[in-house]
Amino acid sequence: MKHRCICCGLCNHKIIWNDKIRVGKNIFSKNRIKIVCCNSCDLVSLKKKIKILEDSSIARDLYNNNNSIKEFIRFHYPREIKKIKYIEKYINFKNKKVLESNCGSGILINYLKKKSSLTAGLDNKLYENFIKKKGHSFFSSINEIAAKKIKFDAILSLSELEHKVNPILFLKNLKRILSSSGKLILRIPNYNNIYKFLLGYDFLKYDFRNSHNYYFSEKNLDLIFSKLNFKIIEKIGMNEYSFNHLLSYAKTKKRVNNKDVLNFLDKKRDRNLVSNVEKNMISTSLLYILKK
């Protein structure tokens, strides 16, 4: 059976990777894994999708031992707060009903709780008690939300779409629980980013991983959202690392922790270069704000 692209529907793929990929924190697969790219829309994906890692508790355990909430917060808090503050430039959450999909410990809804009229988390039941103790509603499935006929004014789904085996169905389901004037906010890793263009194999050997079924870029995301009749309100490049980080990665040929970043450029020059990267949509992530 031919591999049909979920985006353009064509069966025209080429293998772009047949090597080991990351399966944990600096752990690599024993066997070679094939990754394919659609010749029509440039959508990249694992040739054999991994459904089990859609369960966030299993996927997170690869990088977060025993799904420790303390470890989750310690690692994610600075990054997530930076993202939500960036998103607030485009979305006013005041008096809105807000859902954080793939919420984990609920970093985003904890931040938004005082501003929003209702905050809720959607994730594995593992996080239910923690989320409820923080004063939020909790759901373990979109069907549970739909059954209660709850509609949200803002749905945050950051770093999630790429993990899904069926991203199209996932987006359709999110649309079901979005209010008529509601906004769906998606942060999606950008395959066509400056790290890949400049570093090639030295970047991809760390970026390709078994928890990502898909690697999206602007061209195929635009096609998918059009196909699902979403209106794109905002489409923004979001680079989550400094330009000094990129240069340090290029020098060492391996992933770089923030504490090991070398200061090649002063802060002003660094910010200007990152701004140009974002404007040209070659940033590490893309931020989409959609409505029905």
CORTACOR-V844824 format. One record per residue. RES is the residue in three letters. SS is DSSP state (H for helix, E for strand, - for the rest). OMEGA is omega in degrees with one decimal (NA if undefined). NEAR is the number of other ideal C-beta (glycine too) atoms within 12 Angstrom. Layout:
RES_SS_OMEGA_NEAR + RES_SS_OMEGA_NEAR
//
This chain:
MET_-_-178.0_4 + LYS_-_179.4_11 + HIS_-_-178.6_24 + ARG_-_-178.0_19 + CYS_-_179.6_29 + ILE_-_-176.5_34 + CYS_-_-176.2_34 + CYS_-_177.0_23 + GLY_-_-177.8_19 + LEU_-_178.4_19 + CYS_-_-173.6_16 + ASN_-_-174.3_19 + HIS_E_171.7_27 + LYS_E_177.0_20 + ILE_E_-179.4_19 + ILE_E_-179.1_26 + TRP_E_174.6_28 + ASN_E_-172.5_17 + ASP_E_177.4_20 + LYS_-_176.0_22 + ILE_-_-178.5_31 + ARG_E_178.6_24 + VAL_E_179.9_24 + GLY_E_-179.0_21 + LYS_-_-177.8_19 + ASN_-_174.9_14 + ILE_E_-176.0_16 + PHE_E_-178.7_19 + SER_-_177.4_24 + LYS_-_-177.0_11 + ASN_-_175.0_13 + ARG_-_-179.6_16 + ILE_E_-179.7_30 + LYS_E_174.9_24 + ILE_E_-174.8_35 + VAL_E_177.7_30 + CYS_E_177.2_32 + CYS_E_-179.1_34 + ASN_-_-178.1_20 + SER_-_-174.0_20 + CYS_-_176.5_30 + ASP_-_177.9_30 + LEU_-_-177.9_41 + VAL_E_-178.7_37 + SER_E_169.8_40 + LEU_E_178.3_34 + LYS_-_175.2_25 + LYS_-_-176.1_17 + LYS_-_-177.6_26 + ILE_-_-174.6_27 + LYS_-_-173.0_17 + ILE_H_-177.1_17 + LEU_H_168.9_27 + GLU_H_175.4_29 + ASP_-_-173.5_24 + SER_H_-178.5_32 + SER_H_178.2_25 + ILE_H_-179.5_21 + ALA_H_-177.6_32 + ARG_H_-177.8_34 + ASP_H_177.0_23 + LEU_-_-175.8_27 + TYR_-_-172.9_26 + ASN_-_-171.4_26 + ASN_H_177.6_15 + ASN_H_178.6_14 + ASN_H_179.2_26 + SER_-_179.1_21 + ILE_H_177.8_29 + LYS_H_-179.9_16 + GLU_H_178.5_19 + PHE_H_-178.1_30 + ILE_H_-178.5_23 + ARG_H_-177.7_15 + PHE_H_-169.9_22 + HIS_H_-170.4_30 + TYR_H_-178.1_22 + PRO_H_-178.2_15 + ARG_H_-177.1_25 + GLU_H_178.3_32 + ILE_H_176.0_19 + LYS_H_-179.7_24 + LYS_H_-175.3_34 + ILE_H_176.5_35 + LYS_H_175.7_19 + TYR_H_-179.4_27 + ILE_H_-179.1_34 + GLU_-_174.1_25 + LYS_-_-173.5_16 + TYR_-_-176.6_22 + ILE_-_173.6_33 + ASN_-_-176.0_17 + PHE_-_-176.4_34 + LYS_-_177.8_15 + ASN_-_178.8_15 + LYS_-_171.0_30 + LYS_E_-170.8_31 + VAL_E_174.5_47 + LEU_E_171.0_47 + GLU_E_176.9_45 + SER_E_-176.4_42 + ASN_-_-165.7_41 + CYS_-_-175.2_44 + GLY_-_-179.4_42 + SER_-_173.8_38 + GLY_-_-177.7_40 + ILE_H_-176.6_38 + LEU_H_-179.0_47 + ILE_H_172.7_43 + ASN_H_179.2_29 + TYR_H_-174.1_29 + LEU_H_-170.5_39 + LYS_-_-176.7_25 + LYS_-_-177.9_14 + LYS_-_-170.1_23 + SER_-_-180.0_31 + SER_-_177.8_18 + LEU_E_175.0_26 + THR_E_-177.2_37 + ALA_E_177.8_42 + GLY_E_177.0_43 + LEU_E_-177.9_41 + ASP_-_174.8_41 + ASN_-_-178.4_28 + LYS_H_177.2_20 + LEU_H_-175.4_27 + TYR_H_-171.6_34 + GLU_H_-175.9_27 + ASN_H_-179.7_17 + PHE_H_-178.5_28 + ILE_H_-178.9_33 + LYS_H_178.3_21 + LYS_H_178.5_15 + LYS_-_175.6_28 + GLY_-_179.2_19 + HIS_-_167.9_33 + SER_E_-179.3_29 + PHE_E_177.3_32 + PHE_E_179.2_33 + SER_-_176.3_26 + SER_-_176.8_21 + ILE_H_178.0_29 + ASN_H_177.8_16 + GLU_H_177.8_22 + ILE_H_-178.7_28 + ALA_H_-179.9_21 + ALA_H_179.1_13 + LYS_-_176.7_15 + LYS_-_176.8_12 + ILE_-_176.6_25 + LYS_-_-177.4_25 + PHE_E_178.5_41 + ASP_E_178.4_32 + ALA_E_175.8_44 + ILE_E_178.6_48 + LEU_E_175.7_46 + SER_E_-175.4_42 + LEU_E_177.9_38 + SER_-_-175.7_37 + GLU_-_-172.1_36 + LEU_H_-175.9_41 + GLU_H_-178.8_41 + HIS_H_-171.3_37 + LYS_-_172.8_37 + VAL_-_179.4_24 + ASN_-_-178.4_19 + PRO_H_-179.2_35 + ILE_H_178.6_28 + LEU_H_179.3_19 + PHE_H_179.9_32 + LEU_H_176.4_36 + LYS_H_-179.4_23 + ASN_H_175.9_27 + LEU_H_179.4_39 + LYS_H_179.9_30 + ARG_H_-173.6_27 + ILE_-_177.1_36 + LEU_E_179.2_37 + SER_E_-174.9_24 + SER_E_178.2_12 + SER_E_-174.9_16 + GLY_E_-179.2_31 + LYS_E_173.3_36 + LEU_E_-176.5_44 + ILE_E_-176.7_47 + LEU_E_168.6_44 + ARG_E_-173.0_40 + ILE_E_175.2_44 + PRO_E_-176.9_35 + ASN_-_-178.9_41 + TYR_-_-178.3_39 + ASN_-_-177.7_31 + ASN_-_-174.3_35 + ILE_H_178.2_33 + TYR_H_179.7_36 + LYS_H_-177.9_29 + PHE_H_-175.0_22 + LEU_H_-170.9_20 + LEU_H_176.5_26 + GLY_-_-175.4_19 + TYR_H_-177.5_18 + ASP_H_175.2_21 + PHE_H_-173.8_29 + LEU_H_-178.8_29 + LYS_H_175.2_26 + TYR_H_-174.8_29 + ASP_H_177.4_30 + PHE_-_-175.4_37 + ARG_E_-174.6_34 + ASN_-_178.9_31 + SER_-_177.8_38 + HIS_-_175.6_36 + ASN_-_-177.0_36 + TYR_E_175.6_41 + TYR_E_-173.0_38 + PHE_-_172.0_41 + SER_-_-171.7_35 + GLU_H_-175.9_29 + LYS_H_-176.7_25 + ASN_H_176.5_37 + LEU_H_177.0_40 + ASP_H_179.8_26 + LEU_H_-179.6_26 + ILE_H_-177.6_37 + PHE_H_175.6_35 + SER_H_179.3_18 + LYS_H_-177.8_20 + LEU_-_178.4_30 + ASN_-_169.3_14 + PHE_-_172.9_30 + LYS_E_179.2_21 + ILE_E_178.6_26 + ILE_E_178.2_22 + GLU_E_174.1_24 + LYS_E_-166.7_30 + ILE_E_170.9_30 + GLY_E_-179.3_30 + MET_E_-179.7_39 + ASN_-_-170.5_35 + GLU_-_-179.8_30 + TYR_-_176.9_30 + SER_-_175.5_30 + PHE_H_174.3_33 + ASN_H_176.7_25 + HIS_H_178.5_33 + LEU_H_-179.2_35 + LEU_H_177.8_25 + SER_H_176.4_27 + TYR_H_-179.6_34 + ALA_H_-178.4_24 + LYS_H_-174.4_18 + THR_H_-178.1_19 + LYS_-_176.1_17 + LYS_-_179.7_18 + ARG_-_-173.9_26 + VAL_-_171.5_25 + ASN_-_-178.0_16 + ASN_H_-177.7_18 + LYS_H_-177.8_8 + ASP_H_-179.4_15 + VAL_-_179.6_23 + LEU_-_-176.5_21 + ASN_-_176.8_15 + PHE_-_-173.2_19 + LEU_-_174.1_20 + ASP_-_-172.4_13 + LYS_H_-178.1_14 + LYS_H_179.5_12 + ARG_H_178.9_17 + ASP_H_-178.9_25 + ARG_H_179.8_17 + ASN_H_179.5_16 + LEU_H_177.2_27 + VAL_H_178.1_29 + SER_H_177.6_19 + ASN_H_176.6_18 + VAL_H_-178.8_32 + GLU_H_-179.8_28 + LYS_H_-178.9_17 + ASN_-_174.2_20 + MET_-_173.9_29 + ILE_-_179.1_27 + SER_-_-179.1_37 + THR_-_178.9_36 + SER_E_172.5_40 + LEU_E_177.4_42 + LEU_E_177.7_40 + TYR_E_171.4_39 + ILE_E_-172.6_33 + LEU_E_169.9_35 + LYS_E_-178.8_26 + LYS_-_NA_24
//
